[in-house]
Amino acid sequence: MNQAQPAFASGLLDRDAETRASAELLQDAWADPSARLLQLRGVEVPVATDSEGKLVLALQATDGRFTPAGERGAAHHVYLGRMGSSPVFAVAAAADAAAPLSSAIWRHPFEVGGELSDIECEVIAVASALLHWHEAAEYSPRDGSPTQPELGGWARRDSHGGELFPRTDPAVIVLIEHEGRVLLGSNALWETGRFSLLAGFVEAGESLEQTVRREMHEEAGVQLGDVTYVASQPWPFPRSLMVGFRAQLASGFGPDEVHADAEEISELRWFTRAELRDPAPGLRLPMPMSIARWMIDAWVREGDCGGE
């Protein structure tokens, strides 16, 4: 995976808004000999090993006609965009569906994402976000009437003509550092020894920076000084956007003054780069595909470059 940005955030997929806006262009894209279809079984994706022994998404050729809606307006085919010049579509598979190719197996993206290309990870993120949104948006939140897919799966329209668009729930995730140490927390629902950066969802009428300060104070009693944006990561499992920040403790606020919100955080602990570079037995860090791990690893590498 590219270290320049978190997983799922490569920006290599051409979203191709022109094609999604035209029924004729969508049919042409579907009929393109290079067009490919990705099936998702829940959150699982089909993967196979290519001739060079590399793990790849098991994309199949398109067949028949592009069908935007199934029974009762449920989404069927959705148009993701283009990988290079090749159109790419997605469809939800049944819970008991066999993998689309005989050589493929179903795997969770978290298990295989590190072996796939950046653009394949992005395709998974877009497909997952759109298909899961359609599952929850078949009926209008205004009056409960059925809605219909539009724009190649990037919108739905209700019986009154109102447009609905995919929902994304933003959440901040924060690397708090102080004198060569970083603050990690263990969620009260996690197994013992698992630690990650602190995070929280944005509330109504709140800026991202306000969320950072509020959530860090609520979860860890922390008062922050400088807060700096780092990067963001789509996390469509089912529909979040993780927005990463780095922060310093406020002047006069000491690292020993942190205290955990007992309902959410079972333990807070400061870690040095050395402790995270070579974790002790029993210490579990975030999964490699997460922005939390990406930010932690980047922070550790900074120390490597500086000789820490």
C-alpha positions in Angstrom: 0.0 0.0 0.0 1.1 3.6 -0.7 2.2 5.3 2.5 1.3 8.7 1.0 -2.3 8.4 2.0 -4.5 6.1 4.0 -6.0 3.0 2.5 -9.2 3.5 0.4 -8.2 7.1 -0.3 -6.0 6.9 -3.4 -8.0 9.2 -5.6 -7.1 7.0 -8.7 -10.7 6.0 -9.6 -12.2 8.3 -12.2 -15.7 9.0 -10.8 -16.9 9.9 -14.4 -19.9 12.1 -13.5 -20.6 12.6 -17.2 -21.4 9.0 -17.8 -23.5 8.5 -14.6 -25.7 11.4 -15.7 -26.7 9.8 -19.0 -28.8 6.7 -19.4 -27.4 6.2 -22.9 -23.7 6.6 -21.8 -24.4 4.2 -18.9 -25.6 1.5 -21.4 -22.6 2.2 -23.6 -20.2 1.8 -20.7 -21.9 -1.4 -19.6 -21.5 -2.7 -23.2 -17.8 -1.7 -23.4 -15.7 -4.9 -23.9 -13.4 -3.7 -21.1 -16.2 -3.1 -18.6 -16.0 -5.1 -15.4 -18.4 -5.9 -12.6 -17.6 -6.3 -8.9 -19.9 -8.4 -6.7 -20.1 -7.7 -2.9 -21.5 -10.3 -0.6 -22.3 -8.2 2.4 -19.0 -6.6 3.1 -17.0 -9.4 1.5 -15.3 -9.1 -1.9 -14.1 -11.8 -4.3 -10.4 -12.1 -4.7 -8.2 -14.4 -6.8 -4.5 -15.0 -7.5 -3.3 -13.8 -10.9 -0.7 -15.4 -13.2 2.1 -13.7 -11.3 0.9 -14.9 -7.9 -0.5 -11.6 -6.9 -3.8 -11.2 -5.1 -6.4 -9.2 -7.2 -10.0 -8.4 -7.1 -12.0 -11.0 -9.1 -13.9 -8.7 -11.5 -16.1 -10.4 -14.1 -17.2 -9.2 -17.5 -20.5 -7.4 -17.8 -23.4 -9.2 -19.5 -26.9 -8.4 -20.7 -28.1 -4.8 -20.1 -27.3 -2.3 -17.4 -30.2 -2.5 -14.9 -30.3 0.3 -12.4 -33.2 -1.0 -10.3 -34.4 -4.4 -9.2 -37.6 -5.4 -7.4 -39.5 -2.6 -5.5 -36.9 -0.1 -6.6 -33.9 -1.8 -4.9 -30.6 -0.9 -6.4 -29.2 -3.4 -8.8 -26.2 -2.4 -10.9 -24.3 0.8 -9.7 -21.7 2.6 -11.8 -18.5 3.2 -9.9 -16.4 5.0 -12.5 -13.4 4.0 -14.5 -10.2 2.2 -13.7 -8.0 3.7 -16.4 -10.3 3.6 -19.4 -12.4 0.6 -18.2 -15.9 1.1 -16.8 -16.5 -0.6 -13.5 -19.8 -1.5 -12.0 -20.9 -3.2 -8.7 -23.8 -5.3 -7.6 -24.9 -6.9 -4.3 -24.7 -10.7 -4.2 -26.9 -12.9 -2.2 -25.8 -13.9 1.3 -25.2 -17.5 0.1 -23.8 -16.6 -3.4 -20.8 -18.5 -4.7 -17.8 -16.4 -5.8 -18.2 -15.1 -9.3 -15.2 -16.9 -10.7 -14.3 -20.5 -10.0 -10.8 -19.4 -8.9 -12.0 -16.7 -6.5 -12.9 -16.8 -2.8 -14.8 -14.3 -0.6 -12.7 -12.3 1.8 -13.2 -9.3 4.1 -11.5 -6.2 2.8 -9.6 -5.7 6.1 -8.0 -9.1 5.5 -6.8 -8.6 2.0 -6.6 -4.8 1.4 -2.9 -4.7 2.1 -2.2 -7.0 -0.8 -4.5 -5.2 -3.3 -3.6 -2.2 -5.4 -4.6 1.3 -4.3 -7.2 1.6 -7.0 -8.7 -1.8 -6.1 -9.1 -0.6 -2.5 -10.8 2.6 -3.7 -13.2 0.6 -5.9 -14.1 -1.5 -2.8 -14.8 1.6 -0.8 -17.0 3.2 -3.4 -18.9 0.0 -4.1 -19.4 -0.6 -0.4 -20.6 2.9 0.3 -23.1 3.0 -2.5 -24.6 -0.5 -2.1 -25.0 -0.2 1.7 -26.6 3.2 1.3 -29.1 1.8 -1.2 -30.1 -0.9 1.2 -31.1 1.8 3.7 -32.6 4.3 1.3 -35.3 2.3 -0.6 -38.0 4.4 1.1 -38.4 8.1 1.6 -37.6 9.4 5.1 -40.3 12.1 4.5 -43.3 9.9 3.9 -42.1 6.3 3.5 -42.9 6.1 -0.2 -40.6 4.0 -2.4 -37.6 5.7 -4.0 -35.9 4.9 -7.3 -32.2 4.8 -8.1 -30.8 7.5 -10.5 -27.5 8.7 -11.8 -26.1 5.2 -12.2 -26.7 4.5 -8.5 -25.3 7.8 -7.1 -28.8 9.2 -6.1 -32.4 8.2 -5.5 -35.6 10.1 -6.2 -38.8 10.0 -4.1 -42.4 10.2 -5.4 -42.4 14.0 -4.9 -39.4 14.5 -7.1 -37.0 15.0 -4.1 -33.5 13.8 -4.6 -31.6 11.7 -2.0 -27.8 11.3 -2.0 -25.5 8.8 -0.2 -25.1 9.7 3.4 -21.7 9.9 5.0 -21.1 10.3 8.8 -17.9 12.3 9.6 -15.9 11.4 12.6 -12.6 12.9 13.8 -9.6 10.7 14.9 -6.8 12.4 16.8 -3.1 11.8 17.4 -2.3 13.6 20.6 1.4 14.0 21.2 3.5 15.4 24.0 7.3 15.3 24.4 7.9 12.2 22.3 4.9 10.3 23.4 1.5 9.7 21.9 -1.8 9.1 23.8 -3.7 6.0 23.0 -6.9 4.6 24.5 -8.6 1.2 24.9 -12.3 1.2 24.2 -14.4 -0.3 27.0 -15.8 -2.8 24.5 -12.4 -4.1 23.3 -10.4 -7.0 24.4 -7.6 -6.2 26.9 -4.4 -4.8 25.4 -6.0 -3.3 22.3 -5.2 0.4 21.9 -5.9 3.1 19.2 -6.2 6.8 18.7 -9.1 8.5 20.2 -12.1 9.3 17.9 -15.6 10.6 17.9 -18.5 11.6 15.6 -19.2 15.2 14.6 -22.4 16.6 16.1 -25.0 18.8 14.4 -23.8 22.3 13.9 -20.3 21.6 14.9 -17.0 22.1 13.0 -14.4 19.4 12.8 -12.0 21.4 15.0 -14.7 21.9 17.6 -15.4 18.1 17.5 -11.7 17.4 18.1 -11.6 19.6 21.3 -14.9 18.4 22.6 -14.4 14.7 22.0 -10.9 14.6 23.4 -12.1 16.5 26.5 -15.0 14.1 26.9 -13.1 10.9 26.4 -9.8 11.8 28.1 -10.2 15.1 30.0 -7.6 16.6 27.7 -7.1 20.3 27.0 -5.6 20.8 23.6 -3.3 23.5 22.2 -2.6 23.4 18.4 -4.8 21.2 16.3 -3.7 20.4 12.7 -5.5 18.5 9.9 -3.6 15.5 8.6 -5.7 13.4 6.2 -9.0 11.7 5.7 -10.1 8.2 4.9 -13.4 6.9 3.6 -14.6 4.1 5.9 -17.8 2.9 4.3 -18.4 0.0 6.7 -21.1 1.1 6.6 -20.8 4.9 5.9 -18.2 6.9 7.9 -15.6 9.4 6.8 -12.6 9.5 9.2 -10.9 12.9 9.5 -7.5 12.7 11.0 -5.9 15.4 13.1 -2.7 15.9 15.2 -2.8 17.9 18.4 -0.6 19.1 21.2 -1.5 19.4 24.9 -2.5 22.9 25.9 0.2 25.0 27.6 0.1 24.2 31.3 -1.8 21.0 30.9 0.3 18.0 32.0 0.2 14.4 30.6 -0.6 13.0 34.0 -3.9 15.1 34.1 -5.6 12.9 31.5 -8.5 10.8 32.8 -10.7 8.3 30.9 -14.4 8.5 30.5 -15.2 5.2 32.2 -18.3 4.5 30.0 -16.3 4.6 26.8 -12.6 4.2 27.6 -11.2 1.5 29.9 -7.6 2.7 29.8 -5.5 5.6 28.6 -1.7 5.3 28.2 1.1 7.3 26.8 3.5 5.4 24.4 6.9 6.2 23.1 7.9 5.5 19.5 10.1 2.7 20.7 7.1 1.0 22.4 5.0 1.3 19.2 7.8 0.4 16.8 8.3 -3.0 18.6 5.0 -3.6 20.5 5.3 -5.7 23.7 3.5 -9.1 23.8 -0.2 -8.4 24.4 -0.2 -4.9 22.9 -2.6 -4.8 19.9 -2.4 -1.8 17.6 -5.1 -0.8 15.1 -5.5 -2.8 11.9 -3.1 -1.9 9.1 -6.0 -0.7 6.8 -7.2 2.0 9.2 -6.2 5.6 9.3 -5.4 5.2 13.0 -2.6 2.8 12.2 -1.5 4.9 9.2 -1.2 8.0 11.5 0.6 6.0 14.2 3.1 4.5 11.7 3.8 7.9 10.2 4.5 9.3 13.6 6.9 6.4 14.4 8.7 6.9 11.1 9.2 10.6 12.0 11.2 9.4 14.9 13.1 6.9 12.8 14.1 9.8 10.5 15.1 11.9 13.5 17.1 9.1 15.1 14.7 8.6 18.0 
